[in-house]
């Protein structure tokens, strides 16, 4: 699986990028045929709480899967988005 991580409105640390890539790579345990993953991390209004958004799009055979979550930290948003995608991948496998 190819992984592309993009940061919008902030400079991403290497530690955050590694966390995101490792967490998204775990999705392959649920569905081995993921072609690639695109992750966009966005910092909304810096002065507000709950302003960090993670949007993950998975390219698979058939329709792409997508999840977007917002939280107080990027790590929390990524974990929530991945959990939502895990549920979507389980449903996708059941339909096959």
N, C-alpha and C positions, 0 to 999 in steps of 0.2 A: 504494500500500500504506500503510495506517495502521500506525503503530508506537506501542506503549505500553510504557514502561520503568518498572519498579517496583523500589525498593530495600527490602530487609527487614533489619532490625537494624543499619543504618548510614545515614549521610547521603551521598548520591551527589554527586560533584562534577560541574560542568557539562562538564568535559573528558571524564570517563568516559561521561556520557550521550551526548555527541557521537560518541565512539568507537563505542559500542554501536550507535547509530542508523546510522552510516555503514557499519559492518561488516554489519549485518543487511540494509541496503538493497542490498548487493552480491548478495544471494541472488536478486534479481529478474533477474539475468543468466542464471540457470539455469532459471528458471520465471517467466514474465511475469504469470501469473494468480494471484499471491499476493494474497489479500484483505486480511489484516492479520497483524501479528506482535505477540505478547505476550512480553516479556522480563522475567523475574524474577531479580534478583541478590540472593543471600542470603549474609550473613556468618554462618557456623556458629559454632563456638567460637573466639573471638578469640585465645586463648592457644595454639592448635594450628596446625601448618603445614597446607597444603593445605586451607584452610578456606573458600574462596570458591567459591560455586556459581552457575552460570548455567543457567537453564532457559528454553528458547525454544520457543514454540508457534506454528506457522504455520497460519493458516486458508486453505485452498485449496478448490477444487471437489473434492468427495469427502472422504475422511477427512483430518482434521487431521494435520500432521506435528509431531513433538515430539523434542527432544533436551535432555539434561541432563548437564552436565560439571562436574567439580570440579577446582580447580587452586590454585596459590599466589597468583595474581593474578586479578582479574576479567577483565582483558583476555585473558589466556591461556585462561580458561574460556570466554569468549565466542567466541574464535577456534576452539577445539576443537568447541564446540557448532555453530557455523556450518559447519564442515567436515563434520560428521556430517550436517547438514541438506542440504548440497550433494549428498552421495551419495544421500540419500533422494529428493531432487528429481530427480536423474538417473534413478533407478529408476522413479519415478512417471511421468516423461515416456516412458520405454521401454514402459511398460504401456499407455499410451493408444493 
